[in-house]
Amino acid sequence: MKLKLAEYASIAEIIGAFAVVISLLYVGVQVNDSASAVRAASANDVNVALQSWYLEIGTDQQTSTLFYQGLTSEEPLPNAEEFQFLMMFHGAFLAFQNSYLQAEEGTIDHELREAITAAILGVKSLPGTTRYWRQRRSYLHSGFAEYVDQLLEQETEVSVDIYRTPKVE
């Protein structure tokens, strides 16, 4: 039995349709893998940004002391030091904002954002946080600012022992 050219064309068309379906499945898997890689890289970037900030604050005695004084002081520090404190704190808040925005876009998950921004809860009742937020809130994304407002209003039982001045006995 000999096939006619039209029949060969029909068979080739069916094989081509299967090839297209297989190609689309392969592309779908590749896109999914790519999206996972982007999410993993984004989560890493968010963590590295805050890790760098913490290391910078924590490994330099002068910077650490200034930041601690800025957080715990009822009154603003002398002008240049208050400026430094506010800029250091703003650096952290820009990293927090980045995690917030990436969570809103779905690039990182909300659980990671919550873990990162939990640091705000730890310092929310300190006078330096109040000064910072009053002066710098408007420099941040409005959605993030509203999110932080909600954090600041939350009733929490977060320990801030690390920021308390030790009592000399």
C-alpha positions in Angstrom: 0.0 0.0 0.0 1.4 3.2 -1.2 0.7 6.5 0.5 -0.1 9.6 -1.4 1.8 12.8 -0.9 -1.3 14.3 0.9 -1.3 11.5 3.3 2.5 12.0 4.0 1.7 15.6 4.6 -1.0 14.8 7.1 1.3 12.4 9.0 4.0 15.1 9.1 1.5 17.6 10.3 0.5 15.3 13.2 4.1 14.7 14.1 4.7 18.4 14.0 1.8 19.1 16.3 3.2 16.6 18.8 6.6 18.3 18.5 5.1 21.7 19.2 3.3 20.3 22.3 6.5 18.7 23.6 8.4 22.0 22.9 5.8 24.0 24.9 6.0 21.6 27.8 9.8 21.9 27.8 9.6 25.7 27.7 7.1 25.6 30.6 9.5 23.6 32.7 12.4 26.0 31.8 10.3 29.1 32.7 9.3 27.5 36.0 13.0 26.7 36.8 13.9 30.2 35.8 11.2 31.7 38.1 12.5 29.6 41.0 16.0 30.8 40.4 14.9 34.4 40.3 13.0 33.9 43.6 16.0 32.2 45.2 18.4 35.0 44.0 16.0 37.7 45.3 15.7 36.1 48.7 19.5 35.9 48.9 19.8 39.5 47.8 17.4 40.7 50.5 19.3 38.7 53.2 22.7 39.8 52.0 21.7 43.5 52.1 20.6 43.3 55.7 23.5 41.0 56.6 25.9 43.6 55.3 24.1 46.4 57.2 24.2 44.4 60.5 27.9 43.6 60.0 28.8 47.2 59.2 27.0 48.4 62.4 28.1 45.5 64.6 31.8 45.3 63.7 32.8 48.9 64.1 32.9 50.1 67.7 32.3 53.8 66.8 29.5 53.1 64.5 27.9 50.6 66.9 28.1 53.1 69.8 26.7 55.9 67.7 23.8 53.8 66.5 23.0 52.5 70.0 23.1 56.0 71.4 20.8 57.2 68.6 18.3 54.5 69.2 18.2 54.9 73.0 18.6 58.6 73.5 15.4 60.5 74.4 16.9 63.6 72.8 18.4 64.0 69.4 22.2 63.5 69.3 24.4 66.5 68.3 23.7 67.5 64.7 26.4 65.5 62.8 25.9 62.4 64.9 22.1 62.6 64.6 22.5 62.9 60.9 24.7 59.8 60.9 22.3 57.9 63.0 19.3 58.7 60.8 21.3 57.8 57.6 22.3 54.4 59.2 18.8 53.7 60.2 17.5 54.7 56.8 19.9 52.2 55.2 18.2 49.5 57.2 14.8 50.7 56.3 15.6 50.8 52.6 16.5 47.1 52.9 13.3 46.4 54.8 11.4 48.3 52.1 13.1 46.2 49.4 11.9 43.0 51.1 8.4 44.5 51.4 8.2 45.4 47.7 9.6 42.1 46.6 7.0 40.2 48.7 4.3 42.4 47.2 5.5 41.4 43.7 5.7 37.8 44.7 9.5 37.6 44.2 10.0 36.6 47.8 7.5 35.0 50.1 5.6 36.9 52.8 7.1 34.7 55.5 10.6 35.9 54.7 9.4 39.5 54.6 7.9 39.1 58.1 11.1 37.5 59.4 13.2 40.4 58.1 10.9 43.2 59.2 10.5 41.6 62.7 13.6 43.7 63.6 11.3 46.8 63.4 9.2 45.3 66.2 12.3 44.9 68.4 13.1 48.6 68.3 9.6 50.2 67.7 9.3 51.5 71.3 12.8 53.1 71.4 13.0 57.0 71.1 15.4 56.9 68.2 12.9 54.9 66.1 10.2 57.4 66.8 12.6 60.3 65.7 13.7 58.4 62.6 10.1 57.5 61.6 8.8 61.1 62.1 11.6 62.5 59.9 12.1 59.9 57.2 8.7 58.2 56.7 7.8 60.3 53.7 11.0 59.2 51.9 9.7 55.7 51.6 7.2 53.9 49.4 3.7 54.7 50.6 2.6 51.1 50.8 5.7 50.2 52.9 5.2 53.2 55.1 1.6 52.1 55.8 2.9 48.6 56.5 5.4 50.0 59.1 2.7 52.1 60.6 0.8 48.9 61.3 3.9 47.3 62.8 4.4 50.2 65.0 0.8 50.1 66.2 0.9 46.4 67.0 0.8 45.2 70.6 3.9 43.0 70.9 5.8 41.2 73.6 9.2 41.6 71.8 12.2 41.7 74.1 14.5 44.6 73.5 17.0 43.7 76.3 19.9 44.3 73.9 19.0 48.0 73.8 18.6 48.5 77.5 21.4 50.2 79.4 22.9 47.7 81.9 22.3 48.7 85.5 25.5 49.1 87.6 25.1 47.5 91.0 
